[in-house]
């Protein structure tokens, strides 16, 4: 699709619950296919792109009132020009309903309304081996995660710095365990190519590509293997994340999960995206937290999986 250099309009401040978030009017530059019915949308909005950290998300909608509410999408990655300046960002989506069906028809110049960046993002990794586990479209946050871990890109200047290893022996290793139901749903992973000390292990439920079976079987092997990861970042369907959290608990491995809870506002006002977290002071043993503000990234052992 053709590109556009139109600029975003001046942003509007949102409420104090999300200090870095603003509301923006911007335009789509292009979108490209990543897999069957899965696309990456590129939006020209350098002001927003410069504020993202890996694991955060935005709410977006097409200008107008149908649909009225925005939808949440995680950052895929920021886009930089030949001078290294951040000019745009991408997010990915899978066509599953009315709004994503409308999105699949977006072209260069489509005007959109957005608010973000939202959520807390993944913690900045400081070990020697990071394991990222993605199910379905849940692999998409890990491109930005990997670039930051490898020291190839800096996200939000405030509070985020390039990674450096204590030993000076080079950038940490990153392993991506990526699982889908069948081969036709496998995404184009060419954006992950050319990373040094990076490994992709693919699983398909039906055995049509990669390792037959669930991605959690590969995770279990890695947690028990000689090159055990220092931490696990996970995003995907809830049953998969629950299983990964259990494996990490059994292996005494640090695990962080990115919840994909449906939400309406994205900045903590509507309380429609609550999730249950452990709370020993509560009679039930758990309490609610808002995924959009206190999350979407949570330590796996802090969640009440039920």
N, C-alpha and C positions, 0 to 999 in steps of 0.2 A: 504494500500500500504506500501511497505517496506520503511524504513527510510535510510537516508544517512548522513554521518558526514563530507562530503567534504566541504572545506572552500571556501569562496568567494575570488576572485582575488583582487589585490590592486585597490582601487577606483580612478577615474579620477575626477578632479575638473570641475565643470560647470561654467557658467558665473556668474558675481557678482549680478545678479538680485535675485538669490536664494542662499544666503550665506551658508546654511547648506547642500545644495544638492550636490551630487556626482554621477558619473556614476560607476556602479558596474557590475561585471561578477559573477554570482552565480549559484547555483543549487537548483532545487526543491527537498524538502524532501518528501512531500506527498501531496495528496489532498483528500478531503472528501466531501460527499454530504451534503448540507444543506437543499435543497428542490428539487422539480422537476426541472431538468436542471439548478440547482444552486449549486455552489461548493465553497469551501474554499481551497486556495492553500497556503501551508506552504513553505517558502523559507529560507534557511540557509544563513543569512547575518547579523551577529551581529552588524557590523559597521553601516549599514543602520537602523537596528531595534532600536538601541539606540538613533537615532536622531529624530524619529517620535514623534509627539504630536497628540492627537485625532482630527480627521477631516482632517488631511493632506492626500496626495495621492502620488502615484508613477506612473511613466510610465514604461511599461515593454513590452518586445518582446522576442520571441524565437530567438536564434542565427541563422543568415542567412539573407536573403533579401526578404522573402515572409511570411508575409507582411513586407514591409520596415519600416513603421512607427510603433512606440509603441502605446499602448493604456493606458488610465488612469484608475487606480483602487484605491479606498480609503482603508486606513488601517482598517482592522478588529480588530486585536490586536497584541501585541508583545507576544513572548513566552519566558518564563524564566525557567531556570533549577532548580535543587534541592537546589542550593546555592543562588537562587534569581538573578542570572546573566541573562541578556537578550541575547538570542542566535539566535533568528529567529523572523519572523513575519508572519502573515497571511493576505490575502486579499480575498474578495469574488467576484464572478462574476456570471452572468446569461448568458446562451448560447443564443445568438441572431444573430450571423453573422459568417463570415469566421474565424476570429481570435479566437473568444471564442469557436468555434467548434474545432479548433486545440488544444486549451488549455485543452479541456475536455479529450484529449488523453495524457496529460502530465503524466509522471511517475517519481518516485524517480530517481534522477540523470539527469533529463532533464536540459540542460544548458540554462540560460536566461540572457539577458542584461536588466539592470534597471537603472533609474536615479530618484533620490529623496533624502530626502523627499521634496515634492513640496506643494505649497499653504500655507495658513496662519493657518489653524486649528481652532477649536472652541475656544472661550474665556474660560478661566478657571472659572467654576461656583463657586459662593460664597454665594448663598442663602440657603434656607431650603427645597425647593421643585422644582425640575427640571422636566419639561415635554419634553420627546423626542417623535417626531412624525416621523414614517417611513412608506413609501409606497413602496410596492414591495421589491426590494433589498436595498432600502434606509434605512432600519433599521440597516445595518451592522456597520456604524461608531459609534453606540451608545454603543457597548460593551466596547470599550476603554474609551469612555466618562464616562460610569457608574463606571468603575473600578477606574478612577481618582477621580471622585466625592466622592466615598466611601472611598478614601484613601487607596485602596488596591494595587495600582501600581503607580510608579512614571515614568513619561515620560520626555524625554530629560532633563537632569539635569540643563541645562542652561535655566533659565526663567520659569521653571515649578516646583512647589513644591506640596507636599501632602496637600489636603484640610483639614482645621480644622474649626469647627464651633465656632462662637463667644461665644455661650452660653455653649459650652462644653457638650451639651445634646446628642451627637452622630452624626453620618453621616447624610447628608441630604437625604430626600426621593427622589426617582427617579420613575417616571411613564413613561412607554413605551406604546404609542398608535401605534399599528401596523396594517396596512391595506393591503389586497391583493384582487384580483378579486374573487378567489375561493379557497376552502379548499386545493386542490392539490398543490397550490403554497405557502402554509404556510411553513415557514422555521422551521427547528429544533432550538428551542430556549433554548436547554439544557445548552448552554454556559452562559445563563443569570440566571440559577438557583442558589440558595443558597445566593443570595444577600439579606441582611436585609433591611427592609423598601423599598421594590421594588415591583412594581405592573405592570403587563402586561394586556393591554386591546386590544383584537383582534377584528377586523372588517373584514367582507368579503362583497364584492359588491352584491353577489348573496345569501347571508344569509346561506351558507353551513357550516360555522363555526363562533363562536363568535357572535358579534352583527351584525345584518343585516344592510347593508348600507355603506356609505362612512365613513372613519376614521375621517373625519372632523366633523361629528356629535358628536362623542365622545369628540373631542377637544373642541367644543362649550360648551358642558355640563361641562367639567372640568374648563373652563375659567370662568364660571358663578357660579361654586359650592363653597362650604365652604372651601375646601382645594385648593384654587387657586394657581397655580404654580407661582414662582417668575420669571421664564424665560422659553422660549420654544425654543428648537433646532429641526430643521426640515430638512428632506432629502427625496427626492422621485420625482415622476413625477411633472412636472412644474404646471399643473392645480391644483394638490393637494397643492403644496407649495403656490401658489397664493391664494388659498382659506384659508389656515392657516394664511397667512400674513394678510389677510383682517379681519379674526376673531380676531387676536391679536391686530390689530389697533383699532377695535371697542371696545375691552376690555381694551385698554391701557396697553397691556402686552408686555414686551420685547420679541423680536423674532429674531432668527438668522437662516438663511437658507443656505444649502449646495447645490450649483448649480452643475448639472451634464452635463455641456456644452461639446460637442465634441471638442477635441483639437488635435493638431498635434505634438507640441514640448514639452509643459508642463513647459517651463521656460521663456515665455514672448517674444520670438523672432518672432513668425510667425503671431501673432494677429488673429488667426483663432477662438479663443474662447471668443471673446468679448461679454459683456452683457451691457445692458443699466442701468445707474444709474442716479438718479436725479441730476440736475445741474441748479440752478436758473440763473446762468450767461449765459447759452446757450439760443439761440433763440427757440430751440425746447423744452427746459425744461429738457433735458437729455444729457448725454455724454457717451462714451464708456469706459469700464474698462476691463482689461484682467482677466478672471476667474482664470487662472492658477497662476497668481502672486498676484493681489489684492484680489483674492478669494482663494478657492471656497466658503469660508464662508463670507456672507454679512449680515449686519443688514437688516431685511426685509423691514424696512421703508426707506432704502436708495435706493432701486431698483425702477426703472421705469417699472412697470408691463405692462403698455400700454393698 
